[in-house]
Amino acid sequence: MAGIMRFAHHAQRMGHRSDFLFRADMFKIPEYDALFIRAFTDPLNSAYVAARTAQMYGVRVLDDPDSILICCDKVNMYRHLMNQSVPIPETLFLDETQLTLAHAQTVFGQLGNPVVLKAPNGSFSMYVEKVENAEEFVKVGKKYFRRSDRIVAQRFVRSQFDWRVGMLGGEPLYVCRYSIPKKHWKIATYQPDGKTIYGPVKALSIDKVEPKLLEVAKKAAAAIGNGLYGVDLKQVGDEYIVVEVNDNPTINAGEEDSQAPELYERLVRYLVQ
């Protein structure tokens, strides 16, 4: 919420009025010049309806509905990245006929052990699990096929943190590192008791990071569109591998924005240009 308030404050300082709209207010969208969505953007949720409504009425919108459709389906998103030769972990797309103990061995043989399985419509590290044997492969796969007719299998890339490059209109907006908590392998882990374990976030100035990181992030964002994205990358030696591209990226006050003083002003200018 603090990040949204900072955005609204900057908009007001720049001479614009900002209002908060909720689901019941979507009929008002055509009255506005721009719409900045800060809600879960699954295509089955009302935020997608809001994005499509804005597009229909010529209202500039972040996130745009086309980006939502791509980023909320990991199979679609990875195919866009592959088509533009963006470096990603070795990736397979599986259908339910391939969910067998025998085929699990083929997947391990190609991708190594462990393998990361992903449901296409997961977000915030949900429905992403690491499997180390054929039995786990089948068990997790069955769970994910209840949500989709395809799942993603990827080579596991070990790291202590993920790079996140926020991209806006094809240019870097912010850079930070999401640390992976000790004894865990991804940036967010959901416990059975409902707790979520996160690592600390460290923001960096855009001009202090390796140009190659930004180059790969730009290429990944361009493969999706020209909107607002959070590009997640792993660093392997001097190389950068794109883990995924997210629409509706997190912008928390005091975290992603702490080394990007022009972040909110750039968002406002993009929306009202």
Buried (B, 14 or more C-beta within 10 A) or exposed (E): EEBBEBBBEBBEEEEBEBEEBEEEEBEEBEEBEBBBBBBBBBBEBBBBBBBBBBBEEEBBBBBBBBBBBBBBBBBBBBBBBEEEEBBBBBBBBBEBEBBBEEBBEEBBEEBEEBBBBBBBBBBEBEBBBBBEBBEBBBEBBEBBBEEBEBBBBBBBBEBEBBBBBBBBBEBBBBBBBBBBBEEEBBBBBEEEEEEEBBBEBBBBEBEEBEEEBBEBBBBBBBBBBBBBBBBBBBBEEEEBBBBBBBBBBBBBBEBBBBBBEEBBBBBBBBBEE
